Amino acid sequence: MNYQIMQLNTVWNKDSKLGGLTFVESERDIPFAIKRIYCIYKIEENQHRGLHAHKKNWQLLFCPYGAIDIILTDGDEKETITLDNPSKGLVLNPGLWWEIIWRHDDSVLCVAVSEYYDSDEYIRNYDEYLSYRKSQNENAKSLGEGVSEVGNVLNVKMLKFPFAHPSITSQDLTDATSRSIVVEGMKDVPFEIRRVFYIFGEGNVGFVRGKHANRKSEFVLFNISGRSKVKVIDEDLSETVYELNEPKDAVYLPRMIWKEMYDFTPDSVLMVITNEYYDGTEYIRDFDAFSEEIRGMKTNQKTRKIQ
């Protein structure tokens, strides 16, 4: 049974103790556009989730905190893949049956998906799944040679992600043993999702991250593990501090907002989703330059109004 490990570009912090920043860009690092993201958390060790397949959805699975086993089958072969490092990811093409087993308490599983939620494209009964697989393979064979089967375990890709440099209310799905949040582009957040990254590591305790503004990018920030604070400075140079204590609580930041993230707890994993691919030229990393650019923008706005 084959799967592919990919090495993507990696940039480390100067001090490795500060943890890392892992990111993935849709249609660049993964073979699909991200329309939905959900995270499952607050689960005890040895609990099982998943137990379904998708007819249409491509998925990216990653574990920013803890360790999780993913058991995959295509009806013939079975493979167990462990996600135990924030820099690991697993891409699943449609048509694979999968099950999740939590290896440690409070591990977090995040899934980026190619489609909006549609209950009709889920297969939740294994016998029904086997029947579906058989019909799909027969259809492929009837179309002649050169047509690949759907959802082969052979097509599973194991990825190695890089380390690098009004509030949004997410859907909160709760049962007796766990919680999940769901974020959908152009629905729960006011933009299409092009990039996802998360900041983690005990070394962030007592450290201030961010300290920049963006000319094009909009962001939504939420903690999927632990806690942190976000201080923002707007076009009027006034400050506001947001506390991110629960995965369901998020803050949306439009462009040209100065941001600083701090007060990280040791188990903090700060998730960030944005509407733009990474472009270093659209970052403003000096506060005085940010203030000057803001003043210039406001002067231009007043001039246009007078004209």
BALOBA-1460 file (C-alpha; in Angstrom, 3 decimals):
// residues 307
<rec num="1" residu="m" x="0.000" y="0.000" z="0.000"/>
<rec num="2" residu="n" x="1.571" y="3.287" z="-1.102"/>
<rec num="3" residu="y" x="1.202" y="6.862" z="0.087"/>
<rec num="4" residu="q" x="3.375" y="9.857" z="-0.633"/>
<rec num="5" residu="i" x="5.302" y="11.999" z="1.834"/>
<rec num="6" residu="m" x="5.903" y="15.508" z="0.533"/>
<rec num="7" residu="q" x="8.501" y="17.975" z="1.794"/>
<rec num="8" residu="l" x="7.290" y="21.562" z="1.462"/>
<rec num="9" residu="n" x="9.341" y="24.754" z="1.919"/>
<rec num="10" residu="t" x="10.235" y="25.324" z="5.569"/>
<rec num="11" residu="v" x="11.273" y="28.491" z="7.413"/>
<rec num="12" residu="w" x="12.254" y="28.151" z="11.074"/>
<rec num="13" residu="n" x="12.163" y="30.732" z="13.837"/>
<rec num="14" residu="k" x="15.609" y="31.920" z="14.859"/>
<rec num="15" residu="d" x="14.923" y="30.403" z="18.285"/>
<rec num="16" residu="s" x="13.502" y="26.892" z="17.755"/>
<rec num="17" residu="k" x="12.086" y="26.942" z="21.298"/>
<rec num="18" residu="l" x="9.503" y="29.459" z="20.118"/>
<rec num="19" residu="g" x="7.573" y="26.673" z="18.418"/>
<rec num="20" residu="g" x="6.477" y="27.034" z="14.839"/>
<rec num="21" residu="l" x="4.063" y="28.508" z="12.368"/>
<rec num="22" residu="t" x="2.652" y="25.914" z="9.985"/>
<rec num="23" residu="f" x="0.662" y="26.901" z="6.906"/>
<rec num="24" residu="v" x="-1.016" y="25.412" z="3.860"/>
<rec num="25" residu="e" x="-2.302" y="27.227" z="0.778"/>
<rec num="26" residu="s" x="-5.293" y="25.892" z="-1.117"/>
<rec num="27" residu="e" x="-4.679" y="24.789" z="-4.731"/>
<rec num="28" residu="r" x="-0.941" y="25.206" z="-4.159"/>
<rec num="29" residu="d" x="0.103" y="22.895" z="-1.315"/>
<rec num="30" residu="i" x="-3.046" y="20.777" z="-1.624"/>
<rec num="31" residu="p" x="-4.963" y="19.816" z="-4.798"/>
<rec num="32" residu="f" x="-8.228" y="21.612" z="-4.002"/>
<rec num="33" residu="a" x="-9.777" y="24.906" z="-2.949"/>
<rec num="34" residu="i" x="-10.801" y="25.066" z="0.730"/>
<rec num="35" residu="k" x="-14.477" y="25.828" z="1.315"/>
<rec num="36" residu="r" x="-14.904" y="24.489" z="4.838"/>
<rec num="37" residu="i" x="-12.751" y="23.894" z="7.914"/>
<rec num="38" residu="y" x="-13.779" y="22.037" z="11.029"/>
<rec num="39" residu="c" x="-11.954" y="21.131" z="14.228"/>
<rec num="40" residu="i" x="-12.815" y="18.394" z="16.739"/>
<rec num="41" residu="y" x="-11.558" y="18.837" z="20.301"/>
<rec num="42" residu="k" x="-12.148" y="17.980" z="23.989"/>
<rec num="43" residu="i" x="-12.047" y="14.217" z="23.380"/>
<rec num="44" residu="e" x="-10.718" y="11.561" z="25.738"/>
<rec num="45" residu="e" x="-8.055" y="8.988" z="24.869"/>
<rec num="46" residu="n" x="-9.193" y="5.918" z="22.867"/>
<rec num="47" residu="q" x="-12.407" y="7.552" z="21.654"/>
<rec num="48" residu="h" x="-13.436" y="6.760" z="18.058"/>
<rec num="49" residu="r" x="-14.888" y="9.212" z="15.542"/>
<rec num="50" residu="g" x="-15.308" y="9.387" z="11.786"/>
<rec num="51" residu="l" x="-16.635" y="6.034" z="10.498"/>
<rec num="52" residu="h" x="-17.789" y="7.413" z="7.151"/>
<rec num="53" residu="a" x="-16.747" y="8.098" z="3.582"/>
<rec num="54" residu="h" x="-17.355" y="10.976" z="1.161"/>
<rec num="55" residu="k" x="-18.547" y="10.771" z="-2.414"/>
<rec num="56" residu="k" x="-17.267" y="14.225" z="-3.431"/>
<rec num="57" residu="n" x="-15.104" y="15.766" z="-0.728"/>
<rec num="58" residu="w" x="-11.351" y="16.081" z="-0.843"/>
<rec num="59" residu="q" x="-9.981" y="16.505" z="2.684"/>
<rec num="60" residu="l" x="-6.837" y="17.648" z="4.437"/>
<rec num="61" residu="l" x="-6.403" y="16.239" z="7.971"/>
<rec num="62" residu="f" x="-3.898" y="17.580" z="10.492"/>
<rec num="63" residu="c" x="-3.370" y="17.424" z="14.259"/>
<rec num="64" residu="p" x="-2.001" y="20.700" z="15.653"/>
<rec num="65" residu="y" x="-2.029" y="19.362" z="19.234"/>
<rec num="66" residu="g" x="-1.642" y="15.815" z="20.577"/>
<rec num="67" residu="a" x="-1.771" y="12.588" z="18.553"/>
<rec num="68" residu="i" x="-4.473" y="10.870" z="16.505"/>
<rec num="69" residu="d" x="-4.611" y="7.637" z="14.474"/>
<rec num="70" residu="i" x="-6.406" y="7.679" z="11.114"/>
<rec num="71" residu="i" x="-7.516" y="4.223" z="9.921"/>
<rec num="72" residu="l" x="-8.198" y="4.135" z="6.169"/>
<rec num="73" residu="t" x="-9.687" y="1.470" z="3.929"/>
<rec num="74" residu="d" x="-10.814" y="1.249" z="0.324"/>
<rec num="75" residu="g" x="-12.720" y="-1.995" z="0.974"/>
<rec num="76" residu="d" x="-9.713" y="-4.169" z="0.092"/>
<rec num="77" residu="e" x="-6.681" y="-2.729" z="1.866"/>
<rec num="78" residu="k" x="-6.342" y="-1.045" z="5.245"/>
<rec num="79" residu="e" x="-3.773" y="1.480" z="6.450"/>
<rec num="80" residu="t" x="-3.233" y="3.245" z="9.787"/>
<rec num="81" residu="i" x="-1.564" y="6.665" z="9.701"/>
<rec num="82" residu="t" x="-0.612" y="8.532" z="12.862"/>
<rec num="83" residu="l" x="-0.819" y="12.313" z="13.006"/>
<rec num="84" residu="d" x="1.373" y="13.174" z="15.993"/>
<rec num="85" residu="n" x="3.139" y="16.341" z="14.917"/>
<rec num="86" residu="p" x="1.740" y="19.746" z="13.882"/>
<rec num="87" residu="s" x="3.881" y="19.599" z="10.739"/>
<rec num="88" residu="k" x="2.146" y="16.465" z="9.420"/>
<rec num="89" residu="g" x="-0.903" y="16.465" z="7.188"/>
<rec num="90" residu="l" x="-2.904" y="13.851" z="5.325"/>
<rec num="91" residu="v" x="-4.782" y="14.467" z="2.070"/>
<rec num="92" residu="l" x="-7.699" y="12.108" z="1.351"/>
<rec num="93" residu="n" x="-9.349" y="11.937" z="-2.032"/>
<rec num="94" residu="p" x="-13.078" y="11.055" z="-2.263"/>
<rec num="95" residu="g" x="-14.200" y="7.488" z="-1.720"/>
<rec num="96" residu="l" x="-12.106" y="6.385" z="1.271"/>
<rec num="97" residu="w" x="-13.674" y="5.018" z="4.466"/>
<rec num="98" residu="w" x="-11.956" y="6.470" z="7.528"/>
<rec num="99" residu="e" x="-12.014" y="6.175" z="11.300"/>
<rec num="100" residu="i" x="-10.297" y="8.359" z="13.911"/>
<rec num="101" residu="i" x="-8.868" y="7.135" z="17.225"/>
<rec num="102" residu="w" x="-7.644" y="9.611" z="19.838"/>
<rec num="103" residu="r" x="-4.263" y="8.559" z="21.257"/>
<rec num="104" residu="h" x="-4.065" y="11.285" z="23.913"/>
<rec num="105" residu="d" x="-6.645" y="13.287" z="25.856"/>
<rec num="106" residu="d" x="-7.599" y="16.651" z="24.352"/>
<rec num="107" residu="s" x="-5.851" y="16.053" z="21.037"/>
<rec num="108" residu="v" x="-7.194" y="18.320" z="18.280"/>
<rec num="109" residu="l" x="-8.093" y="17.185" z="14.766"/>
<rec num="110" residu="c" x="-8.631" y="19.793" z="12.047"/>
<rec num="111" residu="v" x="-10.036" y="19.020" z="8.610"/>
<rec num="112" residu="a" x="-10.043" y="21.320" z="5.568"/>
<rec num="113" residu="v" x="-12.634" y="20.265" z="2.991"/>
<rec num="114" residu="s" x="-13.234" y="20.987" z="-0.692"/>
<rec num="115" residu="e" x="-17.058" y="21.238" z="-0.446"/>
<rec num="116" residu="y" x="-19.684" y="22.843" z="1.742"/>
<rec num="117" residu="y" x="-21.539" y="20.495" z="4.083"/>
<rec num="118" residu="d" x="-23.966" y="18.188" z="2.272"/>
<rec num="119" residu="s" x="-25.347" y="15.239" z="4.254"/>
<rec num="120" residu="d" x="-26.297" y="13.414" z="1.026"/>
<rec num="121" residu="e" x="-22.668" y="12.934" z="0.012"/>
<rec num="122" residu="y" x="-21.755" y="11.142" z="3.273"/>
<rec num="123" residu="i" x="-21.762" y="7.327" z="3.461"/>
<rec num="124" residu="r" x="-22.150" y="6.347" z="7.118"/>
<rec num="125" residu="n" x="-22.883" y="2.607" z="6.813"/>
<rec num="126" residu="y" x="-19.948" y="0.335" z="5.977"/>
<rec num="127" residu="d" x="-22.002" y="-2.236" z="4.016"/>
<rec num="128" residu="e" x="-23.449" y="0.628" z="1.977"/>
<rec num="129" residu="y" x="-19.895" y="1.874" z="1.441"/>
<rec num="130" residu="l" x="-18.749" y="-1.515" z="0.098"/>
<rec num="131" residu="s" x="-21.703" y="-1.550" z="-2.294"/>
<rec num="132" residu="y" x="-20.862" y="1.987" z="-3.409"/>
<rec num="133" residu="r" x="-17.207" y="1.060" z="-3.995"/>
<rec num="134" residu="k" x="-18.213" y="-1.968" z="-6.045"/>
<rec num="135" residu="s" x="-20.567" y="0.059" z="-8.248"/>
<rec num="136" residu="q" x="-17.966" y="2.803" z="-8.757"/>
<rec num="137" residu="n" x="-15.278" y="0.314" z="-9.758"/>
<rec num="138" residu="e" x="-17.650" y="-1.469" z="-12.143"/>
<rec num="139" residu="n" x="-18.572" y="1.857" z="-13.728"/>
<rec num="140" residu="a" x="-14.900" y="2.711" z="-14.143"/>
<rec num="141" residu="k" x="-14.175" y="-0.632" z="-15.807"/>
<rec num="142" residu="s" x="-17.151" y="-0.234" z="-18.151"/>
<rec num="143" residu="l" x="-15.655" y="3.024" z="-19.415"/>
<rec num="144" residu="g" x="-12.572" y="1.178" z="-20.633"/>
<rec num="145" residu="e" x="-8.897" y="1.064" z="-19.819"/>
<rec num="146" residu="g" x="-7.137" y="4.177" z="-18.580"/>
<rec num="147" residu="v" x="-9.975" y="5.244" z="-16.272"/>
<rec num="148" residu="s" x="-8.832" y="5.188" z="-12.667"/>
<rec num="149" residu="e" x="-10.924" y="3.962" z="-9.767"/>
<rec num="150" residu="v" x="-12.157" y="6.512" z="-7.253"/>
<rec num="151" residu="g" x="-10.701" y="6.834" z="-3.793"/>
<rec num="152" residu="n" x="-7.888" y="4.274" z="-3.878"/>
<rec num="153" residu="v" x="-5.709" y="4.092" z="-0.806"/>
<rec num="154" residu="l" x="-2.890" y="4.187" z="-3.365"/>
<rec num="155" residu="n" x="-3.838" y="7.821" z="-3.972"/>
<rec num="156" residu="v" x="-3.542" y="8.834" z="-0.321"/>
<rec num="157" residu="k" x="-0.911" y="11.556" z="0.127"/>
<rec num="158" residu="m" x="1.023" y="12.149" z="3.313"/>
<rec num="159" residu="l" x="2.212" y="15.751" z="3.517"/>
<rec num="160" residu="k" x="4.978" y="17.374" z="5.550"/>
<rec num="161" residu="f" x="3.844" y="20.923" z="6.181"/>
<rec num="162" residu="p" x="6.330" y="23.779" z="6.531"/>
<rec num="163" residu="f" x="7.083" y="25.826" z="9.585"/>
<rec num="164" residu="a" x="7.190" y="29.504" z="8.705"/>
<rec num="165" residu="h" x="7.213" y="32.643" z="9.649"/>
<rec num="166" residu="p" x="-17.895" y="42.170" z="14.353"/>
<rec num="167" residu="s" x="-16.520" y="38.469" z="15.756"/>
<rec num="168" residu="i" x="-17.166" y="35.344" z="13.752"/>
<rec num="169" residu="t" x="-19.445" y="32.776" z="15.374"/>
<rec num="170" residu="s" x="-18.601" y="29.268" z="14.145"/>
<rec num="171" residu="q" x="-21.095" y="26.424" z="14.175"/>
<rec num="172" residu="d" x="-20.636" y="24.526" z="17.453"/>
<rec num="173" residu="l" x="-21.428" y="20.818" z="17.240"/>
<rec num="174" residu="t" x="-21.496" y="19.161" z="20.658"/>
<rec num="175" residu="d" x="-22.119" y="15.648" z="21.927"/>
<rec num="176" residu="a" x="-21.453" y="13.859" z="25.205"/>
<rec num="177" residu="t" x="-17.741" y="13.281" z="24.532"/>
<rec num="178" residu="s" x="-16.488" y="15.974" z="22.187"/>
<rec num="179" residu="r" x="-16.982" y="19.277" z="20.446"/>
<rec num="180" residu="s" x="-16.511" y="20.398" z="16.871"/>
<rec num="181" residu="i" x="-16.462" y="23.763" z="15.163"/>
<rec num="182" residu="v" x="-17.108" y="24.400" z="11.483"/>
<rec num="183" residu="v" x="-15.915" y="27.381" z="9.428"/>
<rec num="184" residu="e" x="-17.115" y="27.801" z="5.829"/>
<rec num="185" residu="g" x="-15.679" y="30.348" z="3.407"/>
<rec num="186" residu="m" x="-18.139" y="33.074" z="2.287"/>
<rec num="187" residu="k" x="-20.549" y="31.821" z="4.960"/>
<rec num="188" residu="d" x="-18.998" y="31.894" z="8.441"/>
<rec num="189" residu="v" x="-16.177" y="34.164" z="7.264"/>
<rec num="190" residu="p" x="-16.584" y="37.001" z="4.741"/>
<rec num="191" residu="f" x="-14.045" y="35.725" z="2.212"/>
<rec num="192" residu="e" x="-12.882" y="32.716" z="0.247"/>
<rec num="193" residu="i" x="-10.278" y="30.717" z="2.169"/>
<rec num="194" residu="r" x="-6.900" y="30.565" z="0.411"/>
<rec num="195" residu="r" x="-4.475" y="30.000" z="3.283"/>
<rec num="196" residu="v" x="-4.574" y="28.359" z="6.708"/>
<rec num="197" residu="f" x="-1.811" y="28.569" z="9.291"/>
<rec num="198" residu="y" x="-1.443" y="27.913" z="13.001"/>
<rec num="199" residu="i" x="0.995" y="29.072" z="15.662"/>
<rec num="200" residu="f" x="2.001" y="26.611" z="18.386"/>
<rec num="201" residu="g" x="4.759" y="25.772" z="20.871"/>
<rec num="202" residu="e" x="5.416" y="26.289" z="24.592"/>
<rec num="203" residu="g" x="8.102" y="28.815" z="23.684"/>
<rec num="204" residu="n" x="5.390" y="31.311" z="22.730"/>
<rec num="205" residu="v" x="4.585" y="31.811" z="26.439"/>
<rec num="206" residu="g" x="5.657" y="35.379" z="27.282"/>
<rec num="207" residu="f" x="6.389" y="36.133" z="23.618"/>
<rec num="208" residu="v" x="4.586" y="38.610" z="21.335"/>
<rec num="209" residu="r" x="3.820" y="37.360" z="17.805"/>
<rec num="210" residu="g" x="2.470" y="39.239" z="14.806"/>
<rec num="211" residu="k" x="3.440" y="42.896" z="15.176"/>
<rec num="212" residu="h" x="2.452" y="43.763" z="11.624"/>
<rec num="213" residu="a" x="-0.393" y="44.933" z="9.380"/>
<rec num="214" residu="n" x="-1.465" y="43.741" z="5.929"/>
<rec num="215" residu="r" x="-2.458" y="45.814" z="2.915"/>
<rec num="216" residu="k" x="-4.543" y="43.060" z="1.226"/>
<rec num="217" residu="s" x="-5.125" y="40.180" z="3.646"/>
<rec num="218" residu="e" x="-8.144" y="39.715" z="5.872"/>
<rec num="219" residu="f" x="-7.900" y="37.284" z="8.780"/>
<rec num="220" residu="v" x="-9.998" y="35.241" z="11.178"/>
<rec num="221" residu="l" x="-8.209" y="34.103" z="14.355"/>
<rec num="222" residu="f" x="-9.353" y="31.506" z="16.892"/>
<rec num="223" residu="n" x="-7.677" y="29.231" z="19.448"/>
<rec num="224" residu="i" x="-8.294" y="25.529" z="18.852"/>
<rec num="225" residu="s" x="-6.281" y="24.670" z="21.969"/>
<rec num="226" residu="g" x="-5.388" y="26.767" z="24.982"/>
<rec num="227" residu="r" x="-5.764" y="30.528" z="25.117"/>
<rec num="228" residu="s" x="-4.230" y="33.734" z="23.776"/>
<rec num="229" residu="k" x="-4.958" y="37.427" z="23.349"/>
<rec num="230" residu="v" x="-4.986" y="39.595" z="20.240"/>
<rec num="231" residu="k" x="-4.385" y="43.352" z="20.416"/>
<rec num="232" residu="v" x="-5.457" y="45.300" z="17.344"/>
<rec num="233" residu="i" x="-4.858" y="48.921" z="16.405"/>
<rec num="234" residu="d" x="-7.209" y="50.362" z="13.795"/>
<rec num="235" residu="e" x="-7.159" y="53.296" z="11.376"/>
<rec num="236" residu="d" x="-7.893" y="55.732" z="14.229"/>
<rec num="237" residu="l" x="-4.888" y="54.323" z="16.133"/>
<rec num="238" residu="s" x="-7.146" y="53.116" z="18.948"/>
<rec num="239" residu="e" x="-6.417" y="49.792" z="20.657"/>
<rec num="240" residu="t" x="-8.721" y="46.859" z="21.393"/>
<rec num="241" residu="v" x="-7.793" y="43.547" z="23.043"/>
<rec num="242" residu="y" x="-9.666" y="40.310" z="22.295"/>
<rec num="243" residu="e" x="-9.354" y="37.203" z="24.467"/>
<rec num="244" residu="l" x="-9.570" y="33.929" z="22.542"/>
<rec num="245" residu="n" x="-10.465" y="31.230" z="25.078"/>
<rec num="246" residu="e" x="-12.713" y="28.809" z="23.154"/>
<rec num="247" residu="p" x="-12.473" y="27.396" z="19.613"/>
<rec num="248" residu="k" x="-15.963" y="28.687" z="18.886"/>
<rec num="249" residu="d" x="-14.884" y="32.294" z="19.587"/>
<rec num="250" residu="a" x="-13.084" y="34.057" z="16.756"/>
<rec num="251" residu="v" x="-12.058" y="37.545" z="15.731"/>
<rec num="252" residu="y" x="-12.225" y="38.848" z="12.156"/>
<rec num="253" residu="l" x="-9.582" y="41.395" z="11.122"/>
<rec num="254" residu="p" x="-9.985" y="43.385" z="7.893"/>
<rec num="255" residu="r" x="-6.972" y="44.681" z="6.004"/>
<rec num="256" residu="m" x="-4.773" y="47.489" z="7.377"/>
<rec num="257" residu="i" x="-5.183" y="46.494" z="11.024"/>
<rec num="258" residu="w" x="-2.092" y="46.299" z="13.210"/>
<rec num="259" residu="k" x="-2.136" y="43.036" z="15.174"/>
<rec num="260" residu="e" x="-0.170" y="41.599" z="18.089"/>
<rec num="261" residu="m" x="-0.784" y="38.119" z="19.564"/>
<rec num="262" residu="y" x="0.395" y="37.389" z="23.104"/>
<rec num="263" residu="d" x="-0.423" y="35.793" z="26.505"/>
<rec num="264" residu="f" x="-0.171" y="32.318" z="24.966"/>
<rec num="265" residu="t" x="-0.742" y="29.387" z="27.311"/>
<rec num="266" residu="p" x="1.683" y="26.436" z="26.961"/>
<rec num="267" residu="d" x="-0.964" y="24.390" z="25.092"/>
<rec num="268" residu="s" x="-2.039" y="27.247" z="22.838"/>
<rec num="269" residu="v" x="-2.632" y="26.578" z="19.141"/>
<rec num="270" residu="l" x="-3.770" y="29.774" z="17.399"/>
<rec num="271" residu="m" x="-5.465" y="29.036" z="14.068"/>
<rec num="272" residu="v" x="-5.558" y="31.729" z="11.378"/>
<rec num="273" residu="i" x="-7.428" y="31.645" z="8.075"/>
<rec num="274" residu="t" x="-7.037" y="34.301" z="5.403"/>
<rec num="275" residu="n" x="-8.233" y="35.323" z="1.945"/>
<rec num="276" residu="e" x="-4.789" y="35.716" z="0.323"/>
<rec num="277" residu="y" x="-1.767" y="33.590" z="-0.491"/>
<rec num="278" residu="y" x="1.418" y="34.603" z="1.297"/>
<rec num="279" residu="d" x="3.010" y="37.750" z="-0.159"/>
<rec num="280" residu="g" x="5.723" y="39.344" z="1.924"/>
<rec num="281" residu="t" x="5.424" y="42.664" z="0.084"/>
<rec num="282" residu="e" x="1.938" y="43.342" z="1.474"/>
<rec num="283" residu="y" x="3.140" y="43.171" z="5.107"/>
<rec num="284" residu="i" x="3.895" y="46.332" z="7.073"/>
<rec num="285" residu="r" x="6.225" y="45.333" z="9.916"/>
<rec num="286" residu="d" x="7.170" y="48.781" z="11.274"/>
<rec num="287" residu="f" x="4.533" y="50.525" z="13.391"/>
<rec num="288" residu="d" x="5.675" y="54.041" z="12.465"/>
<rec num="289" residu="a" x="5.432" y="53.127" z="8.765"/>
<rec num="290" residu="f" x="1.934" y="51.721" z="9.425"/>
<rec num="291" residu="s" x="0.858" y="54.956" z="11.163"/>
<rec num="292" residu="e" x="2.232" y="57.064" z="8.332"/>
<rec num="293" residu="e" x="0.488" y="54.958" z="5.695"/>
<rec num="294" residu="i" x="-2.796" y="55.197" z="7.617"/>
<rec num="295" residu="r" x="-2.486" y="58.986" z="7.811"/>
<rec num="296" residu="g" x="-1.811" y="59.111" z="4.069"/>
<rec num="297" residu="m" x="-4.888" y="56.990" z="3.347"/>
<rec num="298" residu="k" x="-7.107" y="59.228" z="5.495"/>
<rec num="299" residu="t" x="-5.715" y="62.372" z="3.817"/>
<rec num="300" residu="n" x="-6.468" y="60.910" z="0.378"/>
<rec num="301" residu="q" x="-10.013" y="60.025" z="1.473"/>
<rec num="302" residu="k" x="-10.656" y="63.606" z="2.646"/>
<rec num="303" residu="t" x="-9.242" y="65.002" z="-0.622"/>
<rec num="304" residu="r" x="-11.561" y="62.794" z="-2.689"/>
<rec num="305" residu="k" x="-14.571" y="63.897" z="-0.623"/>
<rec num="306" residu="i" x="-13.747" y="67.580" z="-1.179"/>
<rec num="307" residu="q" x="-13.410" y="67.048" z="-4.922"/>
